[in-house]
Amino acid sequence: GDVYKRQDMHLLAKNIFNERTIGLNDVLVKEGTPSGLVKMLNYKSKDLRDSAVRAISAYLELVQSDMPVALRLLIKEYDSLIHVCRKTVAEILINTAHLIPESELEAVFQFLLMKGVAEEDEVSKEFMESGIQIIQAQGKMHAGTIIKTIEGLLNKGSKALTNNANTIAVIFIGNVARYLAKDDPMLPKLHDTLQKMLSILSLIHICCCRRYAVC
């Protein structure tokens, strides 16, 4: 145990996966059910959870074609994780933000806003950070896709998302708007959406938005 604690588990995992022919069925899924590595995300030991996060992230860095399946599996497993362990999903998203294909951005941001940041707690903060990291990694190329997904949820009405999720949706929009050109036709509508959302958020949530420099 002490030997592994002294090593960078991310590099260790990369070395293991590079030396062996290991596929998705070995790392994340075993005979149709989550593998032992995925189950480690739910362990009480933070050291073991961290090791699993680094190993899964390292595998996805090497086998990027498995990202879509891996994302769907992690989103599916989210509900079965103990509350404090749910942060592991956010940590994997942060580590692999640059690897998420455009085809999965809609599902990822729907998950973030409808589940990841639904409650106002430490888990939510981790998922907010994962969303911001994804925007920073993907915003230049895929700002439109991200904005349309968030606006789609906001347009469903105030009951579609929790107050905390509405606040973080505004933060996400403010961050992704930075990647739009000044003459982008989406900007006027985006501005109207932000103003509308700020008008219904409480003062404390508006302050949160301002803290992240989006209004």
C-alpha positions as CSV (number, residue, x, y, z in Angstrom):
1,G,0.0,0.0,0.0
2,D,2.7,2.5,0.9
3,V,4.6,1.8,-2.3
4,Y,1.5,2.8,-4.4
5,K,0.9,5.9,-2.3
6,R,4.4,7.1,-3.1
7,Q,3.8,6.7,-6.9
8,D,1.8,8.8,-9.3
9,M,-1.1,6.4,-9.9
10,H,-1.9,8.2,-13.2
11,L,1.5,7.4,-14.6
12,L,1.4,3.9,-13.1
13,A,-1.9,3.2,-14.8
14,K,-0.6,4.4,-18.1
15,N,2.4,2.2,-17.9
16,I,0.2,-0.8,-17.1
17,F,-2.3,-0.1,-19.9
18,N,0.6,0.6,-22.4
19,E,2.3,-2.7,-21.6
20,R,-0.9,-4.9,-21.9
21,T,-3.7,-5.2,-24.4
22,I,-6.5,-4.0,-22.1
23,G,-9.9,-2.9,-23.3
24,L,-13.1,-1.4,-22.0
25,N,-14.4,-4.8,-20.9
26,D,-11.4,-5.1,-18.5
27,V,-11.4,-1.6,-17.1
28,L,-15.0,-0.4,-16.8
29,V,-17.3,-3.3,-17.6
30,K,-17.2,-7.0,-16.8
31,E,-19.8,-9.2,-18.4
32,G,-22.3,-6.4,-18.7
33,T,-21.8,-5.1,-15.1
34,P,-19.5,-2.4,-13.7
35,S,-16.0,-3.6,-13.1
36,G,-14.1,-3.7,-9.9
37,L,-12.4,-0.4,-10.8
38,V,-15.7,1.3,-11.2
39,K,-16.9,-0.2,-7.9
40,M,-13.9,1.3,-6.3
41,L,-15.4,4.8,-6.9
42,N,-17.8,3.9,-4.1
43,Y,-15.3,2.8,-1.5
44,K,-15.0,4.5,1.8
45,S,-11.3,4.8,1.5
46,K,-10.4,8.1,-0.3
47,D,-7.0,6.7,-1.3
48,L,-8.7,3.8,-3.1
49,R,-11.2,6.2,-4.7
50,D,-8.5,8.5,-5.9
51,S,-6.5,5.6,-7.4
52,A,-9.6,4.4,-9.3
53,V,-10.2,7.9,-10.6
54,R,-6.6,8.2,-11.8
55,A,-6.6,4.8,-13.4
56,I,-9.9,5.3,-15.3
57,S,-8.7,8.7,-16.4
58,A,-5.4,7.3,-17.6
59,Y,-7.1,4.5,-19.5
60,L,-9.4,7.0,-21.3
61,E,-6.5,9.1,-22.2
62,L,-5.0,6.1,-24.0
63,V,-8.1,4.7,-25.5
64,Q,-10.1,7.8,-26.4
65,S,-12.5,5.9,-28.6
66,D,-14.1,4.4,-25.5
67,M,-15.0,7.9,-24.1
68,P,-18.7,7.8,-25.2
69,V,-19.4,4.4,-23.6
70,A,-17.4,5.3,-20.5
71,L,-19.4,8.6,-20.1
72,R,-22.7,6.8,-20.3
73,L,-21.6,4.2,-17.8
74,L,-20.4,6.8,-15.3
75,I,-23.6,8.8,-15.7
76,K,-25.6,5.7,-15.2
77,E,-23.6,4.7,-12.1
78,Y,-23.9,8.1,-10.5
79,D,-27.2,7.3,-8.7
80,S,-25.8,4.2,-7.1
81,L,-22.8,6.0,-5.6
82,I,-22.8,7.1,-1.9
83,H,-23.3,10.9,-1.9
84,V,-19.7,11.8,-0.9
85,C,-18.4,9.4,-3.5
86,R,-20.2,11.1,-6.4
87,K,-17.4,13.6,-6.6
88,T,-15.3,10.9,-8.2
89,V,-17.4,11.2,-11.4
90,A,-16.7,15.0,-11.4
91,E,-13.0,14.3,-11.0
92,I,-13.0,12.0,-14.0
93,L,-14.8,14.6,-16.0
94,I,-12.2,17.2,-15.0
95,N,-9.3,14.9,-15.9
96,T,-10.8,14.0,-19.3
97,A,-12.5,17.3,-20.2
98,H,-10.4,17.6,-23.4
99,L,-11.4,14.1,-24.5
100,I,-15.2,14.5,-24.5
101,P,-16.5,14.2,-28.1
102,E,-19.0,16.8,-29.3
103,S,-21.6,14.1,-29.7
104,E,-21.6,13.6,-25.9
105,L,-21.6,17.2,-24.7
106,E,-25.3,17.5,-24.7
107,A,-25.7,14.4,-22.4
108,V,-22.9,15.6,-20.2
109,F,-24.3,19.1,-19.6
110,Q,-27.8,17.7,-19.1
111,F,-26.4,15.4,-16.5
112,L,-24.4,18.2,-14.8
113,L,-27.4,20.5,-14.5
114,M,-30.1,18.0,-13.7
115,K,-28.1,15.9,-11.2
116,G,-24.5,17.0,-10.6
117,V,-25.2,20.5,-9.4
118,A,-28.8,20.0,-8.2
119,E,-28.0,20.4,-4.5
120,E,-25.9,23.2,-3.0
121,D,-23.1,21.4,-1.4
122,E,-19.5,20.3,-1.8
123,V,-20.4,17.7,-4.4
124,S,-22.1,20.4,-6.4
125,K,-19.0,22.6,-6.3
126,E,-17.0,19.7,-7.8
127,F,-19.4,19.3,-10.6
128,M,-19.6,23.0,-11.3
129,E,-15.8,23.0,-11.6
130,S,-16.0,20.0,-14.0
131,G,-18.4,22.0,-16.2
132,I,-16.1,25.0,-16.2
133,Q,-13.2,22.8,-17.1
134,I,-15.1,21.2,-20.0
135,I,-16.1,24.6,-21.3
136,Q,-12.5,25.7,-21.1
137,A,-11.4,22.6,-23.1
138,Q,-14.3,22.5,-25.5
139,G,-15.6,26.1,-25.7
140,K,-13.5,27.3,-28.6
141,M,-14.7,24.6,-30.9
142,H,-18.1,23.7,-29.5
143,A,-19.6,26.8,-27.8
144,G,-22.8,26.6,-29.8
145,T,-23.5,23.0,-28.8
146,I,-23.0,23.7,-25.1
147,I,-25.1,26.9,-25.2
148,K,-28.0,25.2,-27.0
149,T,-28.0,22.4,-24.4
150,I,-28.1,24.8,-21.4
151,E,-30.7,27.1,-23.0
152,G,-32.8,24.1,-23.8
153,L,-33.0,23.2,-20.1
154,L,-33.6,26.8,-19.0
155,N,-36.4,27.2,-21.5
156,K,-38.3,24.3,-20.0
157,G,-39.3,26.6,-17.1
158,S,-38.2,27.3,-13.6
159,K,-39.2,23.9,-12.3
160,A,-36.9,22.0,-14.7
161,L,-33.8,22.8,-12.6
162,T,-33.2,23.5,-8.9
163,N,-32.3,27.0,-7.8
164,N,-28.7,26.0,-7.5
165,A,-28.7,24.4,-10.9
166,N,-30.2,27.6,-12.4
167,T,-27.4,29.6,-10.8
168,I,-24.7,27.3,-12.2
169,A,-26.4,27.3,-15.6
170,V,-25.9,31.1,-15.7
171,I,-22.3,30.6,-14.6
172,F,-21.8,28.1,-17.4
173,I,-23.3,30.4,-20.0
174,G,-21.2,33.3,-18.9
175,N,-18.1,31.2,-19.2
176,V,-18.9,29.7,-22.6
177,A,-20.0,33.1,-24.0
178,R,-16.4,34.2,-23.9
179,Y,-15.7,31.9,-26.8
180,L,-18.2,33.5,-29.1
181,A,-17.1,36.2,-31.6
182,K,-18.4,39.7,-30.9
183,D,-20.6,39.5,-34.0
184,D,-22.0,36.0,-33.3
185,P,-25.8,36.0,-33.9
186,M,-26.2,34.0,-30.7
187,L,-25.0,36.8,-28.4
188,P,-28.1,39.0,-28.3
189,K,-30.3,36.0,-27.4
190,L,-27.8,34.8,-24.9
191,H,-27.8,38.2,-23.3
192,D,-31.6,38.2,-23.0
193,T,-31.4,34.7,-21.5
194,L,-28.9,35.8,-18.9
195,Q,-30.9,38.9,-18.0
196,K,-34.1,36.8,-17.6
197,M,-32.3,34.3,-15.4
198,L,-30.7,37.0,-13.2
199,S,-34.2,38.6,-12.7
200,I,-35.5,35.4,-11.0
201,L,-32.4,34.4,-9.0
202,S,-32.2,35.4,-5.4
203,L,-29.6,38.0,-4.3
204,I,-27.3,35.3,-2.8
205,H,-27.3,33.4,-6.1
206,I,-26.7,36.6,-8.1
207,C,-23.7,37.2,-5.9
208,C,-22.4,33.7,-6.7
209,C,-22.7,34.5,-10.4
210,R,-20.8,37.7,-10.0
211,R,-18.1,35.9,-8.1
212,Y,-17.4,33.8,-11.2
213,A,-17.4,37.0,-13.4
214,V,-20.3,36.2,-15.7
215,C,-22.5,39.2,-15.2
